[in-house]
């Protein structure tokens, strides 16, 4: 496979339900000039797969990465990290693994600080995306890729203050979009949205709503920068959470799948079909 003039970038949100399933006054109820129109032209997919309980990142992200029903394989929703069963699915059939087998250039653009590697050396608990990329032979913190912190310029801990202005996040998007032209696929695992979602409670603390809203504005700014380079951007989420900050837990809300280059979403109703659709978009046959 060879890179195309326009880069392909997959923004994998974590814990962001579709705005159609969000309550009034949610993080979606604000001006998001790049993000909201793109989401509204896509689909709202079922992450529950007909199984009781709350969807989780381990099984949900494995569904997206493999196009297989990981919930059925596990017999339940499972997470946050993949255990041995999900790891086997990811080793054998993840999108990075299948693209690697075709000789594709693929990169995970997340920035992992030294503390992450120190923690993994003591007890390995990788999420689905870093596990899948590493298992496929792709390094974390790949050289030559403008790495992006999933906090997108907010501090990790409360009160989630701003460390980078929105225009700086847009510039990061432009840098990433230009770099993506040298790859067949670049992926960004935006897990910080789920961390913020778990701060929810009733009534919602104003600072939590403010942080959640600020984060979506930063996703919007990153997306705007990517689109400015002509990149084809796909956007997905594994389960609901941030869209309803009146609860601390995940939700059963539907989740978005959309793409700036257009996707044939006819008949695509759940995240397993969503994963299969993303694989086709990335150049793999179903």
Backbone bond lengths (Angstrom), bond angles and torsions (degrees), N, CA, C in turn:
res aa  C-N    CA-C-N  psi(-1)  N-CA   C-N-CA  omega(-1)  CA-C   N-CA-C  phi
1 X - - - 1.462 - - 1.529 109.05 -
2 X 1.300 116.75 150.73 1.456 120.96 177.36 1.514 108.78 -127.15
3 X 1.343 115.93 154.36 1.452 120.61 178.87 1.516 111.36 -68.09
4 X 1.307 116.93 153.41 1.451 123.38 179.11 1.524 109.37 -102.70
5 X 1.328 116.61 165.89 1.456 120.64 179.92 1.524 110.45 -59.77
6 X 1.317 116.98 -41.04 1.457 121.46 177.34 1.524 108.53 -96.68
7 X 1.324 116.25 127.39 1.449 119.49 -179.98 1.519 111.94 -72.42
8 X 1.340 115.85 153.60 1.459 122.02 173.72 1.519 108.43 -106.97
9 X 1.323 116.54 125.99 1.461 121.46 -179.10 1.526 108.40 -130.17
10 X 1.322 115.34 129.29 1.473 121.91 176.51 1.520 108.21 -106.63
11 X 1.335 116.16 114.76 1.456 122.31 173.34 1.522 107.85 -93.62
12 X 1.321 116.76 108.73 1.462 122.11 -177.24 1.530 108.82 -100.07
13 X 1.328 116.01 94.51 1.458 120.41 176.29 1.528 109.29 -68.90
14 X 1.309 115.24 154.48 1.462 121.43 179.14 1.530 108.16 -123.06
15 X 1.318 116.36 117.31 1.452 119.63 174.60 1.514 114.86 74.48
16 X 1.321 117.60 40.51 1.467 121.23 177.48 1.516 108.73 -125.62
17 X 1.330 116.37 105.53 1.456 120.52 177.87 1.515 111.93 -73.92
18 X 1.309 115.53 160.50 1.464 122.06 -178.41 1.525 110.37 -65.62
19 X 1.342 117.48 142.57 1.471 119.11 -179.13 1.526 113.63 -59.73
20 X 1.334 117.70 -25.63 1.464 119.44 178.87 1.526 112.16 -65.43
21 X 1.341 116.94 -20.81 1.460 121.68 -179.86 1.521 112.83 -107.90
22 X 1.326 116.84 10.91 1.466 121.09 -179.26 1.526 110.44 -91.74
23 X 1.324 117.59 146.60 1.468 120.33 176.65 1.521 110.72 -71.70
24 X 1.328 116.01 164.88 1.460 120.91 176.86 1.525 109.91 -61.03
25 X 1.317 115.79 143.56 1.454 120.75 178.58 1.510 113.97 79.24
26 X 1.327 117.63 18.51 1.465 121.07 -177.81 1.521 111.05 -80.51
27 X 1.331 115.10 179.32 1.466 121.23 177.66 1.520 112.20 -62.38
28 X 1.315 117.16 -19.19 1.460 120.89 177.94 1.525 112.20 -77.05
29 X 1.319 118.07 -17.11 1.468 121.29 -175.25 1.521 110.64 -86.69
30 X 1.307 115.53 70.30 1.460 123.33 178.81 1.521 108.17 -162.62
31 X 1.306 115.92 170.31 1.462 120.67 179.33 1.528 109.46 -74.48
32 X 1.329 115.17 117.77 1.466 122.82 177.05 1.527 106.44 -134.20
33 X 1.328 116.93 76.58 1.468 120.56 -166.34 1.514 115.73 -64.74
34 X 1.320 118.76 -25.07 1.468 120.38 176.03 1.523 110.76 -95.40
35 X 1.321 116.88 -43.86 1.467 121.94 -172.14 1.522 113.23 -73.15
36 X 1.309 117.84 -49.03 1.467 119.14 -172.13 1.533 112.93 -66.09
37 X 1.332 119.98 -44.33 1.472 117.70 177.13 1.528 112.58 -60.62
38 X 1.333 117.21 -36.86 1.459 119.90 179.78 1.525 110.32 -66.40
39 X 1.327 116.85 -44.68 1.465 120.29 178.83 1.527 110.66 -63.31
40 X 1.317 116.69 -40.38 1.468 120.24 -176.93 1.523 112.79 -68.20
41 X 1.321 117.87 -20.92 1.473 119.86 177.99 1.524 112.19 -89.75
42 X 1.336 116.68 -4.32 1.459 120.68 -179.36 1.512 112.40 -97.97
43 X 1.322 116.31 -149.98 1.469 122.77 -175.42 1.521 109.99 -121.20
44 X 1.320 115.04 157.84 1.464 122.97 172.64 1.527 107.29 -109.88
45 X 1.332 116.63 114.45 1.466 121.60 -170.54 1.524 111.97 -108.10
46 X 1.323 115.20 150.96 1.462 123.03 -179.97 1.531 110.38 -81.66
47 X 1.352 118.30 119.13 1.464 119.88 176.25 1.527 113.10 -94.05
48 X 1.344 117.44 -3.50 1.469 119.67 -175.54 1.516 112.29 -83.40
49 X 1.343 116.69 -28.08 1.462 123.27 179.52 1.531 111.85 55.47
50 X 1.330 115.44 31.43 1.454 120.77 176.00 1.516 114.86 74.76
51 X 1.330 116.85 12.33 1.463 121.34 -177.09 1.527 109.23 -105.64
52 X 1.339 118.65 133.21 1.470 120.81 178.90 1.527 111.49 -61.44
53 X 1.313 115.81 161.23 1.454 121.20 178.85 1.516 111.89 95.13
54 X 1.315 114.68 179.75 1.457 120.84 -176.57 1.526 110.67 -95.41
55 X 1.323 117.81 131.19 1.463 120.82 177.25 1.527 111.39 -57.14
56 X 1.332 115.63 148.23 1.460 122.38 -176.96 1.532 110.42 -127.66
57 X 1.330 114.85 161.30 1.464 119.68 -175.38 1.524 112.98 -68.81
58 X 1.335 117.89 -36.94 1.457 119.33 -177.24 1.516 112.18 -58.81
59 X 1.320 116.03 -56.00 1.466 119.37 179.83 1.526 111.83 -72.64
60 X 1.342 117.09 -38.95 1.455 119.24 -178.07 1.513 112.65 -63.09
61 X 1.319 117.09 -47.72 1.460 119.75 -179.66 1.525 111.72 -68.46
62 X 1.319 116.94 -32.18 1.467 118.92 175.70 1.523 110.69 -65.34
63 X 1.326 117.33 -37.40 1.470 120.10 174.57 1.524 110.48 -59.07
64 X 1.328 116.80 -46.80 1.461 120.23 -179.96 1.527 111.49 -64.35
65 X 1.306 117.34 -42.34 1.464 120.91 -174.27 1.519 113.22 -75.66
66 X 1.340 117.83 -26.70 1.466 120.17 -175.64 1.524 113.91 -113.02
67 X 1.325 117.83 -19.29 1.459 119.63 -172.51 1.516 112.72 69.61
68 X 1.335 117.07 18.83 1.461 122.67 177.83 1.527 109.85 -113.64
69 X 1.327 116.20 155.19 1.462 121.27 -179.12 1.524 108.98 -81.43
70 X 1.316 115.54 85.91 1.459 120.74 -178.67 1.523 111.97 -67.89
71 X 1.327 117.43 -26.64 1.467 120.51 177.67 1.527 109.79 -66.63
72 X 1.321 116.70 -41.93 1.462 119.96 177.78 1.528 110.40 -64.87
73 X 1.321 116.40 -40.86 1.465 119.85 179.26 1.529 110.84 -61.71
74 X 1.330 116.53 -42.66 1.466 120.84 -179.26 1.527 112.16 -78.25
75 X 1.329 115.99 -27.29 1.460 120.13 -174.77 1.509 113.20 83.74
76 X 1.328 116.76 5.04 1.464 121.86 -178.94 1.524 108.30 -169.92
77 X 1.335 115.16 167.34 1.458 120.17 169.23 1.526 107.93 -74.61
78 X 1.336 116.31 136.74 1.467 119.73 -172.76 1.523 110.23 -142.62
79 X 1.337 115.41 141.35 1.454 119.76 176.10 1.518 111.03 172.32
80 X 1.337 116.85 -175.49 1.465 124.79 11.29 1.532 114.92 -83.66
81 X 1.344 117.95 -35.67 1.461 119.23 -178.66 1.522 110.74 -88.21
82 X 1.327 116.80 156.50 1.464 119.84 177.46 1.525 111.01 -75.88
83 X 1.324 116.41 132.42 1.457 121.06 172.25 1.516 110.11 -87.89
84 X 1.334 117.90 -168.41 1.478 121.55 -174.43 1.533 113.55 -55.86
85 X 1.347 117.76 -40.13 1.469 119.71 -177.85 1.517 110.97 -65.69
86 X 1.327 117.37 -48.41 1.462 120.64 179.97 1.526 110.73 -68.48
87 X 1.313 117.53 -34.07 1.462 119.52 176.84 1.523 111.54 -61.80
88 X 1.331 117.00 -37.68 1.468 119.50 177.24 1.520 110.85 -63.11
89 X 1.335 116.86 -41.93 1.467 120.11 177.64 1.527 110.73 -61.69
90 X 1.323 116.19 -43.16 1.455 120.29 -177.68 1.527 111.68 -68.15
91 X 1.333 117.28 -40.95 1.472 119.49 178.03 1.529 111.15 -60.80
92 X 1.320 114.86 -41.88 1.466 118.98 -172.57 1.518 113.56 -81.77
93 X 1.347 117.45 -33.61 1.456 117.05 -168.03 1.504 116.59 -141.86
94 X 1.346 118.40 20.98 1.460 117.86 179.12 1.524 110.75 -71.47
95 X 1.306 115.70 160.65 1.461 121.16 177.87 1.530 111.26 -58.64
96 X 1.339 120.04 -45.71 1.472 117.96 176.10 1.523 113.22 -60.09
97 X 1.333 117.37 -39.80 1.467 119.99 -179.32 1.522 111.23 -64.64
98 X 1.321 116.71 -42.94 1.466 119.77 -178.83 1.522 111.56 -70.26
99 X 1.319 117.25 -36.96 1.459 119.40 176.31 1.527 110.93 -68.23
100 X 1.333 116.74 -38.25 1.465 119.63 177.78 1.523 110.85 -60.85
101 X 1.326 116.59 -37.93 1.463 120.48 -179.76 1.520 111.81 -64.81
102 X 1.325 116.93 -22.09 1.455 121.07 177.74 1.530 112.44 -96.60
103 X 1.321 115.82 5.82 1.460 119.19 177.91 1.510 114.29 79.61
104 X 1.317 117.26 20.27 1.456 120.84 -177.62 1.521 111.30 -76.84
105 X 1.325 115.64 155.37 1.465 122.23 172.74 1.527 106.95 -96.34
106 X 1.307 115.84 117.39 1.462 122.53 -174.93 1.520 108.11 -133.36
107 X 1.341 117.02 144.39 1.462 119.92 -179.69 1.517 110.44 -144.64
108 X 1.325 115.45 141.60 1.460 123.02 169.48 1.519 106.36 -97.24
109 X 1.341 117.06 116.93 1.463 121.98 -169.20 1.524 113.55 -90.05
110 X 1.322 118.44 6.63 1.466 120.26 176.98 1.523 111.59 -64.94
111 X 1.331 115.03 143.27 1.454 119.67 170.78 1.523 108.74 -91.68
112 X 1.339 115.96 124.76 1.460 122.22 176.93 1.529 108.29 -110.35
113 X 1.344 118.02 116.35 1.468 120.51 -177.73 1.524 111.26 -74.52
114 X 1.334 117.12 165.98 1.477 119.64 179.55 1.525 113.61 -54.79
115 X 1.344 117.06 -34.97 1.465 119.84 -179.08 1.521 111.63 -61.67
116 X 1.338 116.71 -30.36 1.470 119.70 178.38 1.530 110.25 -64.22
117 X 1.307 116.34 -46.61 1.463 120.08 -178.21 1.528 111.08 -68.73
118 X 1.323 116.81 -34.12 1.459 120.31 176.21 1.523 110.70 -63.53
119 X 1.345 116.21 -43.10 1.464 120.10 179.03 1.525 111.07 -65.99
120 X 1.333 117.11 -39.03 1.462 120.15 179.95 1.532 111.13 -67.61
121 X 1.330 117.05 -31.74 1.462 120.30 179.05 1.529 111.16 -67.75
122 X 1.327 115.75 -29.45 1.462 119.85 179.47 1.523 111.20 -82.33
123 X 1.325 116.18 -41.65 1.464 121.19 178.87 1.519 108.44 -155.47
124 X 1.300 116.57 109.60 1.460 119.60 -175.70 1.524 110.94 -73.46
125 X 1.325 115.09 119.64 1.462 122.34 177.53 1.520 108.75 -142.11
126 X 1.305 116.27 62.26 1.457 120.41 -178.37 1.518 111.11 -75.91
127 X 1.333 115.51 143.54 1.446 120.56 169.93 1.520 110.82 -70.31
128 X 1.317 115.80 173.99 1.472 120.22 -174.60 1.520 112.84 -61.88
129 X 1.325 117.82 -40.27 1.467 118.88 -175.69 1.526 112.30 -69.44
130 X 1.330 119.82 -53.14 1.472 117.07 177.88 1.523 112.50 -62.48
131 X 1.342 117.11 -35.69 1.466 118.30 178.37 1.523 110.43 -62.70
132 X 1.335 117.48 -46.76 1.460 121.02 -176.56 1.519 111.60 -64.08
133 X 1.320 117.57 -41.40 1.457 119.82 -179.30 1.523 111.03 -68.15
134 X 1.318 116.64 -44.29 1.460 118.73 -179.69 1.528 111.01 -65.97
135 X 1.342 116.74 -40.12 1.463 119.89 179.16 1.526 111.53 -64.22
136 X 1.332 116.63 -28.45 1.465 120.82 178.92 1.521 112.69 -83.33
137 X 1.331 116.59 -1.52 1.448 119.85 177.81 1.511 115.35 95.19
138 X 1.332 116.90 7.82 1.459 120.78 178.95 1.525 109.63 -97.28
139 X 1.326 117.96 136.68 1.458 120.01 -176.08 1.527 111.96 -77.97
140 X 1.323 115.60 154.75 1.453 120.38 165.87 1.530 107.39 -81.09
141 X 1.341 115.66 151.92 1.472 121.42 -173.74 1.531 110.67 52.60
142 X 1.339 117.91 55.64 1.471 119.84 -176.09 1.527 111.81 -63.79
143 X 1.323 117.11 136.92 1.471 120.01 178.51 1.525 110.48 -66.55
144 X 1.325 115.06 146.98 1.455 119.85 177.39 1.508 114.66 85.21
145 X 1.340 117.97 -1.41 1.457 122.41 178.53 1.525 108.25 -111.10
146 X 1.340 119.17 129.15 1.471 120.00 176.18 1.529 109.66 -69.16
147 X 1.315 116.18 103.87 1.459 121.12 -172.65 1.527 110.76 -74.35
148 X 1.324 114.99 145.60 1.463 121.82 -175.24 1.522 109.15 -123.08
149 X 1.324 116.36 130.21 1.462 120.00 172.76 1.522 108.81 -75.74
150 X 1.340 118.46 131.03 1.470 120.38 179.60 1.527 114.31 -63.54
151 X 1.335 118.20 -12.19 1.466 119.68 175.30 1.529 111.48 -76.61
152 X 1.326 116.96 -14.47 1.471 123.31 176.49 1.524 112.16 52.36
153 X 1.317 116.18 42.46 1.459 119.48 173.84 1.509 115.04 88.32
154 X 1.334 118.24 17.22 1.462 122.27 169.12 1.529 107.94 -111.07
155 X 1.331 116.45 151.86 1.454 118.09 175.21 1.515 109.58 -70.75
156 X 1.334 115.24 151.77 1.460 121.12 -175.49 1.522 112.34 -65.55
157 X 1.318 117.35 -35.93 1.463 121.53 -173.24 1.531 111.21 -109.67
158 X 1.315 115.21 158.91 1.452 122.77 174.96 1.528 109.73 -51.23
159 X 1.331 118.30 135.34 1.464 129.31 13.92 1.531 114.32 -95.06
160 X 1.343 118.17 22.14 1.461 121.91 174.39 1.535 111.91 56.55
161 X 1.317 114.91 53.98 1.455 119.77 -177.84 1.523 110.84 -75.60
162 X 1.309 115.12 161.96 1.467 122.32 -176.41 1.520 110.39 -82.36
163 X 1.311 116.51 126.97 1.468 121.33 174.63 1.527 111.76 -111.13
164 X 1.317 117.19 -9.42 1.472 122.20 176.85 1.517 108.01 -145.02
165 X 1.316 116.46 137.63 1.457 121.23 179.11 1.529 110.55 -73.96
166 X 1.331 115.85 162.09 1.467 120.06 -177.95 1.521 111.47 -59.55
167 X 1.328 117.47 -38.70 1.466 117.93 -178.64 1.529 110.79 -66.07
168 X 1.330 117.47 -27.57 1.458 119.91 175.98 1.527 111.17 -69.99
169 X 1.329 116.98 -36.12 1.466 120.79 176.23 1.524 109.90 -66.23
170 X 1.328 116.67 -38.96 1.465 120.18 176.30 1.529 110.64 -61.66
171 X 1.323 116.74 -41.30 1.463 119.88 177.06 1.527 111.42 -62.77
172 X 1.338 117.15 -37.35 1.469 119.80 175.16 1.520 110.42 -60.62
173 X 1.334 116.02 -40.83 1.458 119.56 178.13 1.519 111.83 -61.94
174 X 1.328 116.67 -40.67 1.467 120.04 178.67 1.527 110.84 -64.93
175 X 1.321 116.52 -42.71 1.468 119.71 178.92 1.527 110.89 -62.80
176 X 1.325 115.48 -42.47 1.458 119.16 180.00 1.525 110.97 -67.07
177 X 1.324 117.32 -39.98 1.456 120.75 178.82 1.514 112.54 -62.86
178 X 1.336 116.46 -40.35 1.471 119.54 178.00 1.526 110.83 -68.06
179 X 1.332 116.63 -40.88 1.463 119.69 178.39 1.524 111.34 -64.51
180 X 1.326 116.80 -34.00 1.466 121.06 -178.17 1.519 112.31 -63.98
181 X 1.328 117.73 -19.64 1.467 120.69 177.61 1.523 111.65 -63.95
182 X 1.312 117.19 -19.50 1.470 121.19 -179.90 1.524 112.05 -93.73
183 X 1.319 116.97 3.43 1.462 122.08 -176.51 1.527 110.33 -127.08
184 X 1.322 114.62 161.38 1.462 119.91 172.51 1.525 111.37 -82.44
185 X 1.328 116.68 -29.73 1.468 121.07 177.37 1.524 109.27 -159.09
186 X 1.324 115.33 134.36 1.463 122.62 171.45 1.523 107.17 -120.68
187 X 1.326 116.14 134.93 1.463 122.02 -176.27 1.517 109.54 -121.20
188 X 1.324 116.28 142.70 1.461 121.99 174.19 1.523 108.30 -128.40
189 X 1.326 115.19 120.07 1.465 123.85 -178.47 1.524 108.47 -92.82
190 X 1.331 116.78 98.66 1.470 122.04 -173.50 1.526 110.51 -93.53
191 X 1.339 115.34 75.53 1.464 121.40 -173.67 1.524 113.73 -79.91
192 X 1.330 118.31 -12.89 1.462 120.26 -173.44 1.529 112.48 -65.80
193 X 1.325 116.44 -25.97 1.473 119.47 178.56 1.521 111.35 -61.48
194 X 1.331 117.36 -35.60 1.461 120.13 179.45 1.520 110.87 -71.96
195 X 1.319 117.07 -38.37 1.464 119.89 177.49 1.525 110.35 -59.68
196 X 1.333 116.96 -43.93 1.457 120.25 178.05 1.529 110.83 -65.88
197 X 1.331 116.57 -38.94 1.459 119.80 -179.74 1.513 112.78 -59.77
198 X 1.324 117.01 -31.69 1.463 120.70 -179.41 1.529 112.89 -75.29
199 X 1.326 117.14 -1.22 1.464 120.22 174.00 1.531 111.76 -88.93
200 X 1.320 116.96 -0.36 1.456 120.66 -177.21 1.525 113.43 -67.51
201 X 1.303 115.22 152.06 1.455 122.97 174.12 1.527 108.20 -167.86
202 X 1.311 115.82 168.28 1.464 120.43 177.97 1.531 109.42 -111.08
203 X 1.334 117.04 126.41 1.468 126.67 -6.96 1.530 110.87 -72.70
204 X 1.315 115.83 154.18 1.462 120.64 -177.67 1.524 110.45 -67.53
205 X 1.329 118.53 123.98 1.473 120.37 175.93 1.531 110.48 -60.64
206 X 1.314 118.19 134.30 1.474 119.77 -178.50 1.516 113.61 -55.38
207 X 1.351 117.14 -36.22 1.461 118.78 -177.89 1.525 111.62 -70.22
208 X 1.341 117.28 -26.83 1.457 120.65 177.26 1.524 110.38 -72.60
209 X 1.328 116.74 -45.26 1.465 120.26 176.65 1.526 110.21 -61.73
210 X 1.336 116.26 -40.18 1.464 119.59 179.77 1.519 110.84 -63.36
211 X 1.345 117.23 -42.04 1.466 120.38 -179.51 1.525 110.77 -68.12
212 X 1.339 117.35 -43.10 1.460 120.25 178.46 1.516 111.83 -62.24
213 X 1.330 116.10 -41.24 1.464 120.39 178.68 1.521 110.66 -66.46
214 X 1.339 115.86 -41.16 1.463 119.84 178.77 1.522 110.74 -62.28
215 X 1.328 116.27 -36.82 1.469 118.22 -178.83 1.524 111.21 -66.31
216 X 1.329 117.65 -42.76 1.472 118.30 177.95 1.521 111.27 -64.67
217 X 1.319 117.91 -33.40 1.466 119.04 175.45 1.522 110.24 -63.64
218 X 1.308 117.50 -32.47 1.453 121.16 178.78 1.527 111.74 -74.65
219 X 1.321 116.69 -36.38 1.463 119.25 171.66 1.526 109.13 -61.08
220 X 1.335 116.39 -42.10 1.460 121.85 178.18 1.529 110.84 -60.04
221 X 1.328 116.91 -44.04 1.459 120.83 -179.59 1.525 111.58 -66.17
222 X 1.332 116.82 -42.21 1.464 120.73 177.00 1.524 110.30 -61.04
223 X 1.324 116.10 -45.78 1.465 121.41 179.66 1.526 111.14 -60.73
224 X 1.332 116.52 -42.33 1.464 119.74 179.83 1.529 110.94 -59.76
225 X 1.327 116.45 -41.25 1.459 119.63 177.59 1.516 112.46 -64.67
226 X 1.322 116.73 -42.02 1.462 120.68 177.97 1.528 110.97 -61.33
227 X 1.317 116.34 -47.42 1.458 120.50 -177.49 1.526 111.45 -64.45
228 X 1.323 116.78 -30.77 1.461 120.83 -179.83 1.530 111.72 -64.06
229 X 1.333 117.24 -24.26 1.469 120.97 178.61 1.532 112.25 -87.87
230 X 1.332 116.70 -3.57 1.461 120.46 -176.56 1.510 113.71 86.24
231 X 1.325 117.18 7.38 1.461 120.14 -179.49 1.530 110.77 -62.60
232 X 1.330 114.95 144.62 1.467 120.72 168.20 1.519 107.30 -85.07
233 X 1.318 116.84 119.42 1.459 121.11 -174.36 1.523 109.69 -116.73
234 X 1.329 116.07 120.97 1.462 121.67 170.58 1.524 107.85 -99.57
235 X 1.324 116.04 144.38 1.465 121.47 -178.94 1.511 108.95 -135.24
236 X 1.348 115.32 134.23 1.462 120.79 -178.09 1.522 109.08 -143.32
237 X 1.332 115.81 174.76 1.459 121.62 171.06 1.521 108.48 -149.27
238 X 1.333 115.69 153.03 1.463 119.80 -174.09 1.522 113.67 -89.73
239 X 1.331 118.16 -29.52 1.457 122.28 -179.53 1.524 108.45 -166.52
240 X 1.312 117.06 172.10 1.447 121.14 177.38 1.516 112.26 -86.76
241 X 1.356 115.58 157.57 1.464 122.50 175.48 1.524 109.39 -179.08
242 X 1.336 117.09 -67.46 1.459 121.87 -173.50 1.529 112.04 -62.21
243 X 1.322 117.33 -27.97 1.476 119.95 -176.97 1.527 112.84 -68.57
244 X 1.341 117.57 -15.08 1.470 121.33 179.95 1.523 108.97 -133.82
245 X 1.326 115.92 90.22 1.460 121.03 -175.79 1.521 112.75 -87.86
246 X 1.317 116.70 14.10 1.466 119.59 171.98 1.522 111.20 -86.65
247 X 1.345 116.71 -5.11 1.467 121.54 177.39 1.522 108.48 -129.84
248 X 1.324 116.19 153.29 1.467 121.95 -178.67 1.519 111.93 -87.19
249 X 1.327 115.97 -22.91 1.457 121.07 -171.21 1.527 111.69 -90.37
250 X 1.325 114.27 174.90 1.451 120.41 168.18 1.524 109.21 -63.25
251 X 1.323 116.08 166.76 1.463 121.15 177.26 1.528 109.29 -125.75
252 X 1.324 114.84 171.89 1.465 121.02 176.98 1.531 111.42 -98.84
253 X 1.330 115.67 19.24 1.466 120.62 178.65 1.529 110.50 -61.61
254 X 1.325 115.60 151.44 1.455 120.18 171.00 1.531 109.40 -68.08
255 X 1.317 115.91 161.49 1.468 120.83 -175.09 1.523 109.85 -125.49
256 X 1.335 117.07 154.77 1.460 119.80 -176.36 1.529 113.91 -80.85
257 X 1.305 114.75 149.15 1.464 123.80 162.36 1.513 106.52 -139.66
258 X 1.325 115.87 125.48 1.448 120.33 -179.08 1.518 109.07 -154.98
259 X 1.330 116.32 165.88 1.462 120.86 -179.88 1.514 109.42 -153.72
260 X 1.325 115.87 134.17 1.463 120.23 -179.07 1.516 111.87 -66.58
261 X 1.332 117.14 -26.21 1.455 120.03 179.05 1.511 113.34 -86.45
262 X 1.338 116.33 -1.77 1.461 120.57 -178.38 1.511 111.35 88.30
263 X 1.320 115.84 136.39 1.455 123.28 175.58 1.517 108.52 -133.45
264 X 1.313 116.85 144.02 1.453 120.69 173.27 1.527 107.37 -81.29
265 X 1.321 116.09 100.25 1.463 121.19 -175.44 1.523 112.39 -103.14
266 X 1.327 116.36 14.26 1.464 119.22 177.25 1.530 109.52 -64.08
267 X 1.324 115.43 126.14 1.456 120.27 178.97 1.512 114.95 80.22
268 X 1.338 117.87 0.01 1.460 121.63 178.68 1.523 107.89 -89.49
269 X 1.327 116.82 111.84 1.465 120.40 -173.39 1.523 114.14 -122.79
270 X 1.330 118.93 -14.69 1.462 119.50 -178.29 1.526 110.51 -138.84
271 X 1.330 116.49 174.88 1.457 120.14 -172.21 1.528 113.07 -74.57
272 X 1.326 118.37 -20.15 1.469 119.77 173.31 1.523 109.21 -67.84
273 X 1.324 116.36 -48.88 1.467 120.07 175.91 1.523 110.60 -63.65
274 X 1.339 116.16 -33.18 1.458 119.45 176.08 1.515 111.73 -62.00
275 X 1.328 117.24 -43.24 1.463 120.78 177.41 1.514 112.28 -62.78
276 X 1.325 116.75 -38.83 1.460 120.58 177.35 1.531 110.88 -65.30
277 X 1.327 115.56 -38.50 1.459 120.31 179.36 1.532 111.02 -66.54
278 X 1.335 116.81 -41.63 1.464 120.02 177.41 1.524 111.77 -63.53
279 X 1.312 116.67 -37.62 1.466 119.80 177.86 1.525 110.86 -61.91
280 X 1.315 116.80 -42.58 1.469 119.78 176.73 1.512 111.36 -63.36
281 X 1.330 116.51 -42.77 1.463 121.21 178.26 1.531 111.57 -59.99
282 X 1.339 115.19 -35.62 1.467 120.34 -178.88 1.541 112.46 -80.25
283 X 1.329 117.17 -1.89 1.454 119.90 174.52 1.505 115.78 106.68
284 X 1.342 117.62 9.14 1.456 120.92 178.38 1.525 110.59 -100.40
285 X 1.315 116.70 147.89 1.467 120.58 174.43 1.499 109.08 -82.41
286 X 1.338 116.13 148.31 1.466 120.27 -179.63 1.512 111.01 -72.09
